[in-house]
Amino acid sequence: MLAILRIDSSNLLSFARTTLAAGLVLAPLFVTGDAGAVGTRTFVLDTLDKMSGGDLKGVSVSSDGTVRAGFTLGSAPIPDATTVFAATTLTDGSTLIGTSPNGKVYKAVGDTITLFGDTGALAVTSIVQAKNGTIYAATIPDGKIFKLSQGKADVFATLPDASHVWALTRDKNGTGLFAATGPEGKVFHVEANGSSSVYFRSTEPHLVSLALADNGDLYAGSSGKGQLYKITGPGRATVFGDMPGEEVKAIAVGKDNAVWVISNEYGEPPEPPKRSAAAGRVPAGPSAAPKGKPGKGQLHRFDAQGRMERMMKHDDTHYMALSLDDKGAPYVGTGAGGRVYTVDDAHAVTIVADTDERQVGALHVSGGKGFVATSDPPVLRRILGRGGPDAVWTSKVLDATLRARFGTVSWRSSGPVEVSFRTGGTGVPDATWSGWSNPITGPAPINATARYVQVRARFSRDPNATLAEVTVPFVTDNVRPVITEVNATAKAGPTKEPVKEVP
């Protein structure tokens, strides 16, 4: 009979000695040694995923796992809203923010937020300023464009057969507008007097993004099959790109006529928002992932010859916002995690901002300044610069799985970096954890016993300092063996040949 024993133990030697003392015979599966010894293991943080798993305040993390100074962000909460759908910087330097569920537009001067206009719609989806300074706001789900001034929101145009106005951009003259709409997938041209005409009609249910090139070519992105259209005149269009997923969320035209596009894959096209009786909630639509589940986002670049190149991809979050800085570098805001990424020509991806909010609804970066507008809760975060005295990298909580003795923490760095650590017995740091240690500038022993450890680093002394490859060795407790299950099965014997009778 064959016996099978299941053992839960970090020390098989103890089990071997126990069973031998009981007179059981074991196969020679154990190597003799010190029963009290458990091997040293090490936490090694050396990749983008590992180094970005915690809190990134004023720091960035690049593809190779290097931490350095990132965006330093302000914080100005936006009242009476849950979601930011749109934001733009005006010529006077102030910022207008379009929100839902009450369709209000707020103005930010520094960190001071005031109500600028109330459209009474469900959501303000796009805001543009015409060449003459007039401000327009697109809304859903009533197919209206409003003209805004301080304290006033007047209906400027109601587009026929369009319940959703998703995006606005100025025309080449800067006096009229193009409007991307649904549910019939049309682009309207709206004159300065408010009259409108259909400029392009697609076969998609919704056109949700627009961008105008310097030569007058108009790019439009759809929600449905994720088509990117190039429109060269009234009714004249080609499919410029058949993008991955169901939605072309945003388009930007940069230097050398490069076209940048973010697209999202949800598994099925998002349903457009409708008015809801649930206060403070906006149903999912082409500007939000279905049922709040993250989609998959991709960033592509088309060069001047129309050749497409994928620059960045995330399978754990969709993309919500796109901005090109004054040098043509792209910045992308995510729909899960509230982060801002950039990528260079070598496809090196860098997290430049990590907000406390769930989603980045709008984004503008220029000259090292700009804003990150977030949702859940809605906050306008001005980009104040890079680095600074509050730039702090904090690792994720590292779990040894058992109580452990932590050894010497070490790292690779250039420039002065101050490192601290703390330990505790809960997966989420609370009052039972130790306080942060005094800052150290070189490897030092932690000399603490706990299950969890966390490391942080400050970059306050040198904005050009970098941090990489943080290591923390540890040895867990030696836990006694426990037999959790014993099974016995009959061992098959030799097969006997039948006896043949000889006549």
NORRAWO-V717624 format. One record per pair of residues at least 6 apart in sequence whose ideal C-beta (glycine too) atoms are under 6 Angstrom apart, sorted by the first residue. I is the first residue (numbers start at 0). J is the second residue. Records with the same first field share a line. If there is no record, write none. Layout:
I: J / J
This chain:
0: 487 / 489 / 490
1: 488 / 490
2: 487
3: 486
4: 482 / 485
5: 483 / 484
6: 14 / 480 / 482
7: 481 / 483
8: 14 / 480
9: 478
10: 34 / 477
11: 29
12: 34
13: 34 / 480
14: 480
15: 29
18: 25
35: 477
37: 474 / 475 / 477
39: 472 / 474
41: 470 / 472
42: 397 / 471
43: 470
44: 50 / 469
45: 64 / 468
46: 64
47: 60 / 62 / 64
50: 60 / 64 / 66
51: 60 / 350
52: 395
53: 393 / 394 / 395
54: 393
55: 353
56: 391
57: 69 / 71 / 387 / 389 / 390
58: 66 / 69 / 390 / 392
59: 67 / 69 / 349 / 350 / 351
60: 66 / 350
61: 349
62: 347 / 348
64: 467
65: 465 / 467
66: 392 / 466
67: 465
68: 385 / 386 / 390 / 458 / 462
69: 351
70: 351 / 352 / 382
71: 383 / 384 / 387
72: 380
73: 110 / 380 / 381 / 383
74: 378 / 380
75: 110 / 112 / 379
76: 378
77: 105 / 112 / 377
80: 98 / 377
81: 279
82: 99 / 281 / 374
83: 96 / 98 / 360 / 361 / 372 / 374 / 377
84: 97 / 122 / 124 / 286 / 360
85: 97 / 123 / 124 / 125 / 126 / 361
86: 94 / 96 / 361 / 372
87: 95 / 126
88: 94 / 363
89: 128
93: 106 / 108
94: 107 / 370
95: 104 / 106 / 126
96: 105 / 372
97: 104 / 123 / 126
99: 121 / 122 / 281
100: 121 / 281
102: 118 / 119 / 120 / 121 / 122 / 123 / 138
103: 117
104: 115 / 116 / 123 / 136
105: 112 / 114 / 115
106: 113 / 115
107: 379
116: 147 / 152
117: 152
118: 138 / 145 / 152
120: 138 / 141
121: 139 / 140 / 274
122: 139
123: 136 / 138
124: 137 / 139 / 165
125: 137 / 166 / 167
126: 136
127: 135 / 167 / 169
128: 134
130: 173 / 174
134: 147
135: 144
136: 145 / 147
137: 144 / 164 / 167
139: 163 / 272
140: 162 / 163
142: 157 / 158 / 161 / 162 / 164
143: 154 / 157
144: 155 / 156
145: 152 / 154 / 155
146: 153 / 155
155: 193
156: 189 / 193 / 195
158: 180 / 187 / 195
160: 183
161: 180
163: 181 / 271
164: 178 / 180
165: 179 / 207
166: 179 / 208 / 209
167: 176 / 178
168: 177 / 209 / 211
170: 177
171: 215
174: 191
175: 189 / 190 / 191
176: 189
177: 186 / 188 / 209
178: 187 / 189
179: 186 / 206 / 209 / 219
181: 204 / 205
182: 204
184: 201 / 203 / 204 / 206
185: 197 / 200
186: 198 / 199 / 206 / 219
187: 195
188: 196 / 198
189: 195
198: 233
199: 230 / 236
203: 221 / 223
204: 223
205: 222 / 285
206: 219 / 221
207: 222 / 285
208: 220 / 247 / 249 / 250
209: 219
210: 218 / 250 / 251 / 252
211: 217
212: 252
216: 229 / 231
217: 230
218: 229 / 250
219: 228
220: 227 / 247 / 250
221: 247
222: 246 / 268 / 285
223: 268
225: 242 / 244 / 245 / 246 / 247 / 262
226: 238
227: 239 / 240 / 242 / 247 / 260
228: 236
229: 237 / 239
230: 236
240: 307
242: 262
243: 262 / 264 / 297
244: 262 / 263 / 264
245: 265 / 268
246: 263 / 285
247: 260 / 262
248: 261 / 263 / 318
249: 261 / 321
250: 260
251: 259 / 321 / 323
252: 258
253: 323 / 327
254: 327
255: 303
256: 303
257: 300 / 302
258: 301
259: 300 / 329
260: 299
261: 298 / 318 / 321
262: 297
263: 294 / 296 / 317
264: 294 / 295
265: 289 / 294
269: 283 / 284 / 285 / 289
271: 284
272: 281 / 282 / 284
273: 282
275: 282
283: 289 / 290
288: 294 / 317 / 334
293: 316 / 317 / 335
294: 317
295: 314
296: 313 / 316 / 317 / 318
297: 312
298: 310 / 311 / 331
299: 307 / 309
300: 308 / 310
301: 307
310: 342
311: 342 / 348
316: 333 / 334 / 335 / 336
317: 334
318: 331
319: 332 / 334 / 359 / 360
320: 332 / 359 / 361 / 362
321: 331
322: 330 / 362 / 363 / 364
323: 329
324: 364 / 365
325: 365 / 366
328: 341
330: 339 / 341 / 362 / 364
331: 340
332: 339 / 359 / 362
333: 359
334: 358
337: 354 / 356 / 357 / 358 / 359 / 373
338: 350 / 353
339: 351 / 352 / 371
340: 348 / 350
341: 349 / 351
342: 348
352: 371
354: 373
356: 373 / 375 / 378
357: 375
358: 374 / 375
359: 371 / 373
360: 372 / 374
361: 372
362: 371
363: 369 / 370
368: 382
369: 382
370: 379 / 381
371: 380
372: 379
386: 458 / 462
388: 459
390: 458
391: 455 / 457
392: 456
393: 455
394: 453 / 454
396: 451 / 453
397: 452
398: 451
399: 450 / 473 / 475
401: 475 / 476
402: 450 / 476
403: 473 / 475
404: 448 / 474
405: 445 / 447 / 452 / 473
406: 472
407: 442 / 444
408: 420 / 445 / 471
409: 442 / 470
410: 466 / 469
411: 467 / 468
412: 466
413: 465
414: 461 / 463 / 464
415: 460 / 461 / 464
416: 456 / 464 / 466
417: 438 / 457
418: 439 / 456
419: 435 / 436 / 438 / 455
420: 436 / 445 / 454
421: 432 / 433 / 435 / 453
422: 433 / 447 / 449 / 452
423: 432 / 449 / 451
424: 449 / 450
452: 471
454: 469
456: 466
458: 464
